[in-house]
Amino acid sequence: MASNSGSGRNTFASTYGSKKYGGKFVVRIPPELHERLAIRALIEGDSLNNYCKQILEKAVA
């Protein structure tokens, strides 16, 4: 997280506050984790994308 320690660095708000988010980002994960997530999504009857979205929503709630 960005901070302002008096060294002229941007604060979190000035760095990210005005940023526009498109709703997509790339996460690099090991193939084994990708496989486990895909299997879990299939078991849950969900898409991999939606399954991961739900996990991320819970993680930041």
Secondary structure as UniProt FT lines:
FT   HELIX           12..16
FT   TURN            17..18
FT   HELIX           31..44
FT   HELIX           48..60
//
